[in-house]
């Protein structure tokens, strides 16, 4: 089969999906708006189509002039940027996909959907809004966007079943795919009789590196621990925040306890996971992180925020713990609880590895996506 993906960037959370498709003999075309600094093209090299000349002018004015002091301004293009339409149409029609996966309800995706609909190519919307969700808004702008977007939607975020939420008929849960890397018996733990904590995330304020550093500062005399922070620091906002993190380490005399690393290539990340004994992701406003699944693939227990979109992958007390979002005291309690029992850490790491093998594999992803495609064609 021919799979076409259209997304803002070739994100690392798609890597094992691409690997599975290619290794099973399928053809993949991935069209992205832009390329990030750290991407892995081992199986698929995306076509970085970019934006139309008109939108590039709009984006320059929006980011560099109107909102030059706002670090969030750079994401405006994800929702509002539009492609060079002739080149876009030619790429899609030359490829003749059997199924199309469009990321987000964006201008870019709406253009793609219009092209594909005219050609009869089945399209699926992929976003990270929860499966259990509240009723959709029915005002005119939302109705227009809904009409110009694919009808079937898949998401890796389960959400919470509660009053006012439901699963809509055309929505499907399709979890992230991460290949198992190291079973518990294939790796070592507690090197030098030390508990090694790993945290991965871009150096941004919402990632709460400083909150985690404060937790480690309070626990460093109670346990023999080391913390490794790994993250991207490429734009000036990220570099400034990374310097704040380094400054905190120095001011609190934590140089012997904390290591701060930046811009490590994906191919070198295995070393970081294998050196760790527990994985902590303290960030807030995390729609759907894949790093906890990557940690589970290396048989690590995980601690994450209860507001993390993919917190559903961390089973409380079984594969790790969830702490109250933005609550440093609760994070301290959960980390303390984890570090207090090394045997429990090993059991949780093993349970996480088993869950990954059973639930988050390529076969489940492929069967669900093909089933959605068949459903679209059946309706036609």
N, C-alpha and C positions, 0 to 999 in steps of 0.2 A: 504494500500500500504506500501511497504518497501522503506524507504528513506536512502540512504547512503551519508554521507558528509565526504569529506577528506579535511582537512585544516591545516595550521600551528598550530593554537590553537583554543580552544573553546571560541570564542570572545563573549563579552557581546552583540554585535549587532545581534547575532543569537538567543538570549534568547527567545524572543516572537515568533519567527518562530518555535522553538522547542516546546514551550508551545502549540502553535496552532496545530501542527502535533499530539502531544501526546493526547491532549484533544479531537481531532477528530478521534481518534482510529487508527492512523497510527503507524507503527513501525519505529524507528529511530536508526541508528548506526552512531556514529560520531567518526571518526579516526583522531587524531591530532598528529602533530610532537612532540609537547611539551606542558607543562601546565604552565600557568602564575600564579602569586601569587594570584591574585583576579579573581576567576571564580565562577559561580553559577551553581550548578548541581541539581537544584530543579526538573527539568524535564528530563534531559538527562545527563548521566555520560559518558564522552568521553573515548574512549580507547586511551591512550597515548602510541602510538607504538614506537615513537622515531626514531632514525636513525640507519643505519647499523654500525657495529663496525668499518669498514673501514672509513666511513664518520666521525664518532666521532673523530677519530685520525686527519683527515684533518681539522675538525672544531677547535680542540684544537690548532693545529699549527697556523691556520689562525687568531683566536681570541686572544689567550693567548701569542703568540710569535711574529708573523709577524705584526699584527695590534693591539697590546695590548693597544696602546694609543688612538685608534679610537673608539668612542662610537657607531659608525654606524656598526662596524664589526660584531656585534652579529646578524644582520639581513641577513648576507650572506647565512646562512643555509636555509632561507625561499625559495630562488630560486634554490640553488644548492644541498641541502641535499637530500639524497635518503634513502629509508626505508630498513629494513631487508626483502628482497623480499619474501622469503618462508612464513614467518609469515603473511605478507601483503596479499599474494595471498590466504592463507587459510582463513583469516578473511573475505575477500570479497566473496569468493566462498561459504563459510558456510552460510553467510547472504542472498545471492541470492537477491540482491536489484531489485526493479522495476524501480528506477531512481537513478542516481548517480550525485552529485554536487561536482565538483572538483575546488578547490580554486587556482587560478593563473596558468599561464603556467610555471610550475616548474618541476624539475626533479622528485619530489615526485608524482605530478599529471600525468606526462607522463608515469611513471611506472603503476599507477592506471589505466590510460586510456588503456594501452596495455593489462592489465589483463582483464578489463571489456569488451573491444572490442572482445577479443577472446571468451568470455562467452556470448556475445550478450546482455550485460546490457547497456541501453541507458545512455549516459553521457552528462552533461551540464557543460560548463566552467563558473565559476563565478569569475569575477575580478572587480576592481573598476576603470577601464579605462572608459572614457566618452562614452555615446551612440552616440552623435554627435562627430565623430572622423575623423582624416585625413586618407588618404589611407594608407594601411598597407605597411610596407617595404617588398621588394621582393628580398633582397640579400639572399644568400644561407643559412646562419644560421637561419634567420627568417622563410624561407620556410620549413626548417627541423623542427623547433619548432612548426610551424603551422600544419604540417602534423601529428605530434605526439600528438596533442591536440584536444579536442572535437571541432566540427564544430559550434555548437550553443553556443552562449555566452549570459549571463545575467549580468546586472550591475545596481547598485543603483545610479549611477551618470549620470545625464542627459547630462551635457556638454552644449556647446553653439553653436547654429546654426549660422554659419558664412561662409564666402568664404573659400572653401577648405575642409569643413567638410561635412559629410553625415552620414546617418544611414545605415549600411550594412544589407543585407537581413537576415542574421542569427543572428543579434544582437537584444536584447530585454531589455527594461527598466523594472526592477523589484525592486521597492523601498524597503527600510528597512521597517520592521514591528515593530510597537511599540503600545502596548495597551494603550488606554486612562486610565488615573489614577484619575485625579481630574478635574471636570468641574469647570468653574469660580465660580458658586454659592456654590460649596462644599469646598471652601478654603478661607483663610483670606489673606489680603494684607496689606503692610505698617505697620507692627507691630511697636509699639512705635513711630508712625509717622515718620518712617525712611524707606528709599528706600534701600532694600537689594539686592546687586548684587552678583550673583553666577557665578563662572568660574570653570570648571572641565577639567583637562588634566594632563597627566604625567608631572613631573617636568623635562622638556627638554627645551633647548634654543629656539627651533622653536615654542614652545607653547606661547611665548611672554608674560609671566607673568609680566616681568619687564615693558613692554610697557603699560600693563593695570594698573599696580601700578602707573605709572607716570600720567596716565589719572585721576585716582582717587585722586592722590595728588593735581592735579590742580583744581578738582571740589569739594573737601571736604569742602571748605569754602562757596561754592555757594549752596550746597544742604546738607540735612541731610542724609548721606549715610553710608552704611557699605558694605565691600567687603569680601566674603568668597572664598578662593582658596582651591580646593580639588584636590588631585592628587596622583599618585603612585610615591613613592621614594624608590625603592628596590635595584637597582644596585648603584655602587659608583658614576657614572656619574650623575645620578638623585639626589642622596643625596647631592652632591657638589652643584648642581644648586639650589636645595631647600634651602641650606644654604645661597646662594646669595640672594634669594628672602627674606628670614627672615632678612638678614643683611640690605637690602634696607628698609624694614619696620621699623626697629629700627633706622637707620640713618636719616630717614625722619619723625620720631616721629609719626608713623601711627599705633601704637599698639592699640589705641582705635577705629580705623577705619577698620583695616584689620585683618582677622583670617586666618592662614595658617594651613591646615589639610592634613594629609598623610595617605594613605593606608586604607581608609574607606571601609569596606565590602559592596558589592552591596545591601545587605538587609537593610542597614542603610541609603541608599542614599535618600529614600523618605523624610526623615526629612530635608535634605538639600534643596531639591526642594520646599518643602512646606514652608520653611523659607524664600525663595527668592521671589523677585518681578520682576526681569529681569535676563536673562541669557546672558552672553557674552562669546564667544569663539574667542579669538584674534589670534589663531595660524596660521602659514603659512605652506605650503607643506602638507596640510591636504587633503588626497585623498578622504576620505568619512567618516566624523564623524557622529555618530548616536546621540550624546548627545543633539543636538538642537531639535531633534524629542522627546527625552525624556523630555526636558524642555517644549515643546509644549503639551505633554501629561499631564502636571501639570498646563496648562493654563498660561504659561509664554511667554512674548515677547522675541525675540531673536535678538542678534547682532552678525554677523559673517563676516569673510573675503569674498570678492567677488571671491577669488581664491579657496575657500573651495569647494571640489568636490560636496558636498551636499548642497551648497548654494541655489540650486534650491528649497529646501524645505522651504526657508525663502523668502516670497514674500515681496519685497521692499515696505515699507509704509503700508503694510497690516498686516503681522504677525511679522514684525520686520524691521531691517535695515541691509544692507551690506556695509562694509567700504572697501576702497582700501587696498589690501594686503600689509602688512608690513608698513603701513602709520599711524604712531602714531597720527599725527594731524587730519587725517580724522576719526580715531577711536574716538578721543576726540570730534569731531563735532557730530558724531552719538550718542555717549553716552549722551552728553549734550542735544541733541535734544530729546532723549528718556526720560531723567529724567525731562525735563521741563514741561511735561504734563502727570500727573498721570492718567487722564481719557483716554488719548490715549493709555497708557500702558495697561490698563484694556481691551480696545477694541482689541488691538493687541493680547493679551493673549487669549481672547475668540475666535478670528479668527483663531489662531494657533491650538487651541483645535478642532475646527470644521474641519479644513483641515486634521488633523490627523485622525479623525473618518472617514471621507469620502474617503481619498486617501491611507492611509498608514496602511491598515488592513490586517489581515491574509487571508481573502477570495481572495483579489486581487493577493496576492503572490501565493497562492495555484493554482488558476485557470491558471495563466500564466505559472508556472512551469509544470503543467500537460499538458497544451497545447503544450509546447516545447517538452515534452517527446513523446506525440502523433505524433508530426511532425517528430521526429527522427524515430519512428517505422513505420510511413507511408512511409518514404523514403526507409526503408529497404524492 
